[in-house]
Amino acid sequence: MKDNAGEIIELRCSYIPESRSGSDTSGINVKGTIHWVSVPHAVEAEVRLYDRLFSVENPAADEREFRELLNPNSLVVVRAFVEPALVEAARSGAQSNFQFMRKGYFILDQDSTTDRPVFNRTVTLKDGWAKEMKKG
């Protein structure tokens, strides 16, 4: 449900235990899945989403000045909330690579501190480059 400004103010959801990933026995065709983290228990993190440095596939083949070809979105930094266990696993060295649902694979950055973990995306799950090239 949204308010007059278009902001989401209420979600109406159903929990169907039989539909858990990998063990679905519900027979329900789910249209979407919500992944959430309990904010009171979550750890605030900086997440760095890296993308291609150039906006064209082959900058050497383009006659424009290379600075004109730079992708302004080659680095997007977002604030996120992550599970405390994720940060602890990364800090302890038990695990160094993580998959963030629907976003890609990440690694804990050396700039991380105890109070502010930083994760860098190393690989996206979907590559939109071919789709962008078709747009022209």
N, C-alpha and C positions, 0 to 999 in steps of 0.2 A: 504494500500500500504506500502511496506517495502523498506528500502534502501539496499545498497550492504552488510551492516553488519547485516542485518536481523532485524533492529530496525523499529518499526512502525512509519511512518512519516505522514500518512494520513488515515483518516477513511471516508468512503462514506456511509452515512446513510440516511434513510428516516423516516420522522415522519408521522405517520398515526393516527390522533386524535381519529378515531373511534375504534382503537385497544386497548384503555386504559384498564388496568386490572380491572375486575369486571363489565365492561360495553362495552365489545367488540361486535360491530355490523358490523365489517369490513368483516367478513367471511374469513380472511386471517389466515393461519396457520403459526405463527411466529416461526422461528428456534432459535432465541436468543433475549435476551433483554439486553440493556445496561443501567446500573444505573450509574449516574454520579452526581458529585457535582461541582459547579462552583468554581474553584480554587481561583479566586480573593475574593470570599465571604466566602470561607471555613475556618474552624479552624483546624489547625494541631493537631493531637492527637496521643497518644501512645495506641496501642491496644495489649493486652496480650492474646494470644491464648493458653489456657491450654489444655493438653491432658493427657492420662493415664501416671501415674508415672512409671509403669513397662511395658516392652515390651512383657511380657507373661501374659496370663489370670490369672494364679494362681502361684505367685512366691513361695509360701510355698511348692508347689509340685515339684518345680524344684531343682535339686541338686547343681546347680551352686551358687557361691557367689552372694548375693542379689545385690551387686553393678554392677555385670555384666549384670543384668536384667533391669537396669534403662533405661528408654526411653530417649535418648538424645534430643528428640523433645517434651518433656513433657511441655516445655514452649517456645513459639516462640513469640518474640516481633516485631511488625511491626509499621511503621509510616503510618498513614492514614490521610485523609482529611474528615471531617464530617461537616454536616450542622450546622451553628451557633445556630439554634433553638434547636437542640439536646442537646448541651452543656448547653444552658440557661434553658431548661426544667429540666435537671438533677440537676443543681445547685440550682434551686428554690425549688426543692423537689416535683415539680408537677408530675414528673414521675421518677422512679428509674430503671426500666428495659426497655431495648430496643432490638428490633430485627434488626440486620444488615443483609441486603439482602444476602441470600445464605451463610451466615457464622454462624449464631446462635443468641443466646440471650446474652446480655451484661449488665453489671452494672457499674456505675461510681465508680472508685476506690477512696479510702480515700486519696491516694497519689496525687490526682488531684489538680492542682492549676488553678488560673484564666488564666494563660498563657499556661498551658500544661495539658489538660484533659487526663485522663488515663481511659480506659475502659477494664474490664476483661470479658472474655467469660465465661459464667456460664453453657451453654448448647449448643452443636452443633446441627445443623439441621439434619445432616446425620451422623450416626455412622458407621465408617469404620472398626470397630473391627472385625465383623464377616467376612468381606471380607479379612482382613489381616490373620485371622485364617485359612481360606481356602487355602491361598497361602502356608501356612506351614512355 
